[in-house]
Each structure stands twice: as structure tokens, then as C-alpha cells.
Amino acid sequence: MDHLPAAIAKVLEPFAPVFRRPTWKRARRLLVGAILSPGARTVAAALRTLGLEHGRGFSSYHRVLSQARWSSLALSGTLLRSLVAAFVPADAEVVLGIDETLERRRGERIHAKGLYHDNARSSKSIHVRSHGLRWISVMLLTPVPWATRLWALPFLTLLTPSKRSCETRGVRYKPLGHWARQAMLQLRRWLPGRRIVLVGDNNYSTIDLLARAARHRVTVVTRLRLDAALYLPAPAREEPGRLRRRGRPPKKGPRLPTLKARLEDPSTIWCRCSLLWYGGGTREVDLLTGTAVWFRGGLPPVSIRWVLLRDPLGKFEPQALVSNEPDLTAEQIVGYFLRRWQVEVTFAEARAHLGAETQRQWSDLAIQRTTPALFALFSIVTLCARELLGPNPAPVRTAAWYTKPEATFSDILSLVRRSLWRAAVPPIKRRSVDNDDVVLIPSALWRRWEDLLSFAA
């Protein structure tokens, strides 16, 4: 399918310079095939969907992922700039979410796999560990025209090899905080003049990350341990009426009580606020906030604002949040952190509708490229829908037993698929001469649909 709708071709055009011309032609076919395919997103499934299963050069499509020279990082930067231009006003801050997910894979030829805690299969009382690949994904948290809730749009996904695989190959192991630091520095290069807010979970609550982010003018919002060592700012080097002290200047002042002690202290004065909560509703919570210096030996001190959050009804456990921007208010920090939940929604949608975890590549390079491409497909479909809809509302699939108030990703994916099928060659005749209700479909296209539907899982 080389004839694409003008709106979809406009979205894909900025990615062409990253590839050589023959590679881009095959990569674009694979992308369209991945959008149209049901079930598993393999190269073979994409070729069958496009009617190319009998072509002699099928191996060249596999080499697009396993051998061809193109940069996933360059594509990520292009996708981020397209998303920001489409959904974020020029004077607005760019809010990004970062989180990790597990792709369950087994096999001796998958070198980067490890044994990790499986959040999707675990609960508070049951802890499940699964073999697979761990990925860090950075997503743009932004509103979209057809929904009231925010959407998380992936653009950068990084493979983080396990510690055992790094030891086997003789390379240095990097924890999640180091990967997040590298991603944050790359984000600053891609968006040099924009204000960036990076929201993460407790895996990214490290002093080093917050200090580097403050140095590069990136605001980080994440969780904080209740027993974290917090201090007053360091006293001035020279004070009036005092002799000058010898030695290095102090990095911190006296230690402050821990957040756990503040939480258990009955004399603590809380501020009750009504905040926007998950699902679009409001909820009353108790807040306590303050500024401090977070310090640990061997690391640079970082000025922070901490927020202690508890539920007056006791329905969730108290938790602490932290930001390297002391000028933020407690309500702003909590508001940024609540946006992070949309990242989990995108992970679930990518598995349900885009075939994440169904790919079957074995070479290291193909593995590093395929999963990020599937997550990025979520954002590409969203961009295509924006161009196709324009000012019009998005179609919503409803039923007598289910009234859906707004479009979800399944509706947006259906919209893009219908647009691609309508652009198929030869074209569909919308109306026959004898009957307005009859649509003439070319026999080749009908056989392709019949094959897809009859073998769909």
C-alpha cells in the first residue's frame, strides 16, 4: 500500500530523511502493515495484511529491522518535535512521564533478558517474577482534542539490560537512574528552549538525577522515601562577628526530622485541599510541604521541595513527593505526579491494540528497534488521527449496553485503519447505479479482508 491519504503521508514525511530511499519505502510499508494487522505484529503478519506474502523479496523487510542502517534515536527526536508542535502550545511547559515496563520474553538468543518483578501479575500479597526485557519509556503527557483526560504519547523507549547479562558480556551495568539521566540530557538537547517537567516513580528518586536536572533546567517530580535524610541549607561561610572557619565550606546544615516522624507526630498541622484526582474527579487530601536540602555522602546536595500526602479517609497509604524546583507549590507537585498514571494506560493500550509482546525477533538489533517502534506507533496513530479529524469530533463506537462518552484509542485506531483501507488501490466505489446501499469492493481487496478476518485470533 504505497498510496497513503494526504493527512497520513504528511505525518510520516518528517521521518523519511532518517532512512535511505529503498529502506524508507519498506519501513513505511511495515508501519502501515503494523497499523492494519490484527493480532501479532510480526513482519510476516504485516506483509500478509498488505498482500505481499508471495513477493520474492520478503527477506529485505526483515533486514529493515535487523541490518539496515538507521537511527532509532533520530526517529525519537523527530517524533517528539512533531508531538510538541501538534499538541503543546509554544509558550506552555512540556510535561513528560517516564516509567519502565516488562516485555515477557524467553529464549537463549535473547541476551538482555532478566528476571524482574512483574507488576501486571502481582498484587499486595502476591509477588510474581517473570523473565523478559525491561524497557524505559518516555511519553508526552498532553491533552488531545477528542478526550477530556490526558493522553501519554510514547516517543523514546530504551532497553535496559539486566545485571546478569551485562556481567556475562563484560559491560558495565547501569541502573534505572542512570538511564533516566541520559534520557533527560537527550531531552534537553531536543528541546533546548522549552521548560521541561519530568514525572517519574520512586525508581527515579535519586539525588544524582535531581541535581543533574536542576543544572540543566529540567524540573523533576517523583516519589521520596519517608526516611530520606533531609537537612537545612548550609550556613553562610562568613557571618558578622564570627571568626572565619578553616576547611571546606559545609554542604548542609542541621538535620531535619524525617517525613515519617512528621507523619506520626500528632502536633503536625495539615492543610486539607480538594485536588483533581485519577479519572477526572476531585478528592480531598491532607498536604504538608516544606523545603530542605537532600544530601548523601559522595553526592552533590540538591535543594528540594517535599510534599507529604495522606488521605483523611485512610483509603490509601501516606506517601511523599519531591521536586528539585523549590518554588513549586504542593498542589502543583501533586498535580504533575497524578498525570503519571496515563503512562500505565498507554502500556495497556499498546498491548491490547498494537501487539506489544507479540513480536518474535531474535537478533539484538531487531529487538532494540521493534519494541520502541510499536510503542511509537501509538503516537503516530494519534498524530494521524489529529490530521484526519481537523476540527471535527472523533467517532465513538457505542452499543445499547455501553455508552462511551468520548473516543478512546480503539476508536482512533479504527479511524486511521478505515482511512488507509479507503486509500487502497484500486479504489472502492462508494455507490452503485441501481442501489444506494450497495458498495462495490474490488475482488482483490475483498479476498484480503476475508483472509484477515478468517484467520484473526
N, C-alpha and C positions, 0 to 999 in steps of 0.2 A: 504494500500500500504506500506508493510514493506520492500520491496526490492528497495532500492534507488540507483541511479547512484553513482559511486565511488566518483565523484567530489562533489556531494551534501552531501553525507554521511561524507566526510572529513570536510565540513563547519560546519555541525551540531554536530560533535563529541565533541568539547570542551564544549558544553552546557550540556552534559549528567551528569557529576558529581553533578550538582546542584539539580537533581531530584533523587527520589527513582526509582528503576528499573521499576516497573509497571507504575508509574506516567510518567516517561520519554517515555515509549512506547506509551501511549495515547497522551501525549503532542506532540510527533513527528508526529503522525497521524493528529492531529488537525492542526499543522503547514502546513503539505503538503496539507491537505484539504483546508485550507485558501488560499494557493497559487493557487490551481486549480479551486476554486469556482468562478463563475461569480455572480455579484450582491451582495446581503447581505452576510456579513461574520459572520454568526451565527454558533453555534455548530451544530445545525441541518443541516445547509447547508453543512458544512464540512463533516459530516457523510454521507449525500446523495451523495456527489461527490465521496467519496471513496467506495460507495456501502455497507455501514454499517448501513443503515437506518432500517433494520429489525433485528439487533442484540439486544439481551435481556439486555445487559449491557450498554445501551446508557447513563444512568444517571451517570455512572462513568466518562464519558467525561466532563459532566457539572461540576463535583466536582473537576476536574483539575484546574478550574479557581476559584471556589467558596470556596473550603475547603482544598485542598491539600496543604501540607507544602513545599514550595519552595520560594526562594528569588528572586524577580524581580531585586533588586539592584545587586545581584551577577551575574545575567544574563547580566545586563547592562555593568558591568565591563569586563566580558568575551567578549562581543560583541565589546566594544571599543578596547580592546587589539587585537582582530582579525582584525578589520578595520585598525588600525595603522600599524600592521605588513604587511598587504596586500597592502596598498596604500601610506604610508608615509615612505620615506627613514629614515634610522636610525639617520642620522645627521641633519634632517630637523625639523623645528618647526611644532607643531601640532596646526592647526588653527581650532577653534570651533565656531559655531554660536549658539546663544541662543535666543529663541523667544517664545511667547505664542500663542496659538490658541484656538478657541472656538468649543467645541463639543455640538451641539444643542440637548438638551435632556429635556424632561418634565416628570413629574411624582412625586407623593408624596413620593415614596420609594427611590428616588434619593436624598440623604441628602446633598450632597456637591454642589448642583446646585446653581446658582445665576443669576442675571440679568446683562448682560455685554454689552458693545459696540461691535457691530458686524461689524468688518472691511470688511468682504467679501460682505456685503449687504449695506454698507454705502458709501457715496461719500462726496465731499467737502461741498455740500449744504444739503444733507440728512443724518441724523444720525439715525441709526437703532439700537435698543437694543433687544437682544434675550436671552431667558432662556437657560441655558446649563451649561456645566462643562468647566472650564478653565484649560488648561494644559500648562506647561512649557516644552519645548523640547530642548535638547542639541544635536547638529549634528556636525559631522566631515565634514569640508569644504575641499574637496580634488579633484584633477583631477582623471579621470578614463581613462583607455586605449582607449576606443572606442568613446570618445567625446572630443571636444576641450574646452568646458565650464566646470566649476567646478560642482561637484555634492555635495549636502548636505545629509549626511547619518545619520539618527537618531539612537541613542543608549540609551539615557536616557530621559524618559518622566515622569514628576511629576504632580500629581493632586494638584491644589491649591484651597482648599475650599473657598467659598465666606465668607464674613464677617458676614452675617446674619446666615449662617449655623454654623459658629464657635460659635456665641453668643447663638444659640439655644442649642448646645451640651455642652456649658460651657468650650470650649477650647480656647486657645489664637490664635488670628488671626495673620497671618504672611503675610506681603505684598510681592510683587514680588521680591523686592530687597533682602529680607531675604532668599527666596527660591533660588535665584541665588547665594547668598553667600554660602549656604550649598552645592549646586551643584558644585561650584568652589572648595571648600575644598575637596569634594569627588574626583574630577578630579585629584587634586594634589596627593591624595593617590594612585589612579590607575596608574598615570604616574609620578613616583617620580623623574626620572632623565631627563625628557623631558622639552623643552621650550614650554609653552602653551600660545596661544593667544586666548582670548575670545572676541567675537564680538557680541554686542547687540544693541537694540534700546534704545530710551530715557527712557523706563520703568526701565532700569538697570543703569541709570546715577545717582548713589548715592555716596556720599563721603565715606560712610562706606564700600561699596563694593570695591571701588578703593583702599582704604587704606589696607583692608584685602588682596586683590590680590597682592599688592606690597610687603606685608610682606611675602607672600608665593610664591613669584617669578612667578606670573601669570600676563601677560600683558592683560589689558582690553582696548578695543576700543569701544566707544559708543558716543551717541549724548551729547550735552551740551546746556543748556539754554543760550539764548543770554543775559540774565540779571543776570547770575551767579556772585557771589561775589568772585573776584579774587584779590590776594594780591601779593606783593613782598615777597621774603623769609625773615624770621625773622633775624634781625641784630645779630651780634655776641654778646655773653654775656659780654665779656670784650674787650674793644678796647684800644689801646695805647693812653695815655694822658687823659683818662676819668676815673672818679671815678666809682667804682663798684656800680651798682644799687641794691636796695633791692627788695625782692619779687620774684615771679616765673619768669622764663625766658619767653620772648614773643614767641608766636607761629607763628606770621605772622608779616610782615612789613606793609608799607603803602598800601592802597587800589589802585588798578589799574582801569583804565577806563573799563566799561563794553564792551562786544563784540558788543552789539547793538550800543553803541556810536562810536566804531571804524568803524562799518559798515556805519554809517551815516556821518562820518567825511570825507569831500571832500579831505582833505590832506593826507588820508591814501594811502600808496604806495602798490599796489597789485603786485603779481607775477603771470603771466599767464603761465600755463602749459598745456600740452597735456597728458591726462591720459586715460588708458583703462577704458571703461565705460560699462554699462549694455548691454548685448547682444554681447559682444566681440569686439565692435567698439571702436573708440577713440573719445575724446571730449575735447575741450579747456575750461578750467575753470580758475577763478582767485582765488588764495590762499593767505592767510595771517596767519602766525603762530607765536607762542611765548611760553615761559614757564612762569609758575606762581604757586602760592600756592592756592589751592581751600580750603576754610575754612568756617565752620558754627559752631556757638556756640554749645558746647556739643559733638562735633565730632572731631576726630583727623584730623589735617591738612594733605593734601596729595599734593605732588609735581606732576604737570601735564604738558603736552604739549597740547595746544589748537590749533585748526585749524579752520579758518573761510573760508567758501567756498561759492562762488557765480558764477552765470552763466553770462558771458558777454552779451548774447542774452536775458537774462531775462526770460528764459523758465521755470525755477524752482526757488523757493524761497530760499534766502540765509539760510544756516544752519551752525551750529558749531559742531565740533567733538572734542573729548577729549580722551587722553590716560594717564594712570598712568606711562608710560615709557617716560620720558622727552628726551631720546636720540633718539627716533624715528624721522624720517623726516616727513614733511607734506604729501609727496607723499606716503609714507608707510602707514600712518594712513588712508588716503583716500582709498588706495588700499585694506586694510583689511576690511574697512567698506563696500565697494562695493560688497564684497563676500557674505554679509549677505542676499542679495536678493535671493540666491539659497534656503534659508530656506523656503521662501514663495512658491517656485516652488515645493519643496518636499511636503508641505502641500497639494497643489492642486493635485499632482500626487497620493498621498495616498488616497485622497477622490475619485478620478476618477477610480483608478485601484485596490485598495486594500480594498475598502469597509469601510473606516473610516466613522464614524457616522451611520453605519447600524447595529451595534451590539445591542443586546437587554437584556443585563444582568441587574439585579436589585439589587443584593447583593453588599454591599460596597466593599468587597474584589475582587469580579469578575470585578467590574467597574475599580478598581485601576490596575488590571492586563491586561484587554483586550485591551484597547486603546494603552498603551505602546507597547503591543505585535504587534499590527497592524502597528504602526509606525516603530518598529524594523524590521518588515517583509520587509520593503523597503531596508534596509541594508543587510539583509540576502539574498534576491534575488540578490542584486548586488554582494555579495561575491560568490554566486553560479555561477553567470554568468562569473565572473573572472576565476574561476576554470574550467568551461566548455570550455571557449574560448581559454585560454592559449595565445599563440602569434597570434592567428587567428583574423581577423576582425569580428566585430559583424554584424549579418544580419540586414538589414534595410528594412522595409516594405514600398514600394513606389507604386505609381499609375501613370497613364497617366496624371492625373490632379494635381498630388502632387509629387514633387521631394524633398525628405528629404535628406540633406547632411550627416547626421550622426545618429547613433542609439539613441533613447530615451528610457525612462523607459518601455514603452509599448513593444518595441522590445525585451528588456532584459527579461521582464516577459514572453513573448511568448517563448523565447529560453528556459527558465527554465521549463515552462509547457510542452513543447514538449519533453524535456529530461525525465521528470517524467512520461509522458504517455508512452514513448518508453520502460521504465523500468517496465511497468505493467506486471503482471503475469496472464495468460500465455502470452508469447511474441508474438509480431506481426511478421508475415512472410513478409519480405520485397519484395519478388519476387516469383511469381508463376512459374510453369514449362512451361505453354503454352504461357503466355503473360507477357512481362517485365513490362507493365504498370499496371498490376493488383497487388494489395496488399491484402493479406488475413488477415482480422481482426477477432479476436475471437468474438463470438456472445455476450458473457457477456460484453466485453469492448464496443462493438458497442451499445448495449442497454443502457449502462451507458452514452455514448456520446449523444445518441438520447434523453435521459431523460433530460440531462443538456441543450441541445440546444433548445428543445421544450418548456421548462419552463423558459428559460432565459428572464429577463426583458429587 
